[in-house]
């Protein structure tokens, strides 16, 4: 059997119309959306299909929407007896990965990430925190440059995505100052991200205690499929460890590049991005061009992957 790693996208991939082709094509997917609408007590289906985009992009809506679209695609893989050897998620995508690994139920995960989104929004005053992608500098160079930012401001490394693409997070004023400094230090570009807060920085710590209470009310089981955790980039299965890392994940850098390198080292025939977009596929290409990569987000891409998987 082929060895497959499933990847689940995070915030930023949300878009009006996401998952529509799978919704139209499969009764199981329509059933899942109905469950989500009931569990969340809102018309998530309508919001994902019709928007408006600005409401869909609000963190407390984007997070359950992305989780739902990923698990809808994953359900179709499971129906075809696709057995992944490992799973990895990017930030929010870690929750999709945990549902796929049967460590958490979809009915628990949806309201949990909605709450996570709300708490992340509330952790820092709206519009005063942001994130930016830094292209063309190494981690050490960025770390050194950020030391020059006014010490009243917080700017930290948030995501280590792939060689030459690292995301910083912090106060809006701090990020604005950092942009100039990073360009002086040789960054090719510094691009603002479509997010509403300073995620994966210590500015998220206020959300932590409250989030832990919600997490305590959710049943977490040992993962049936090894998860490569964002915080450590290492294989994680035990429920206590999973829970501890989900708490740390809110304010710690996402070690995506290291996770992918560790999965490659463990031996894998293909990476499959499950759900909306192809952001993660692009990152894997930059980490190692030789890897085989699929996306599963509509009937045609599902068929293409299954043809390869079953041959």
Secondary structure, 3 states (H helix, E strand, C coil): CCCEEEEECCCCCCCCCCCHHHHHHCHHHHHHHHHHHHHHCCCHHHHHHHCCHHHHHCHHHHHHHHHHHHHHHHHHHHHCCCCCCEEEECCCHHHHHHHHCCCCCHHHHHHHHHHHHHHHHHCCCCCCEEEEEEECCCHHHHHHHHCCCCCCCCEEEEEEEECCEEEEEEEHHHHHHHHHHHHHCCCCEEEECCCCCCCCCHHHCHHHHHHHHHHHCCCCCCCCCEEECCCCCCEECCHHHHHHHHHHHCCCCECHHHHHHHHHHHCCCEEEEECCCCHHHHHHHHHCCCCCEEEECCHHHHHHHHHHHHC
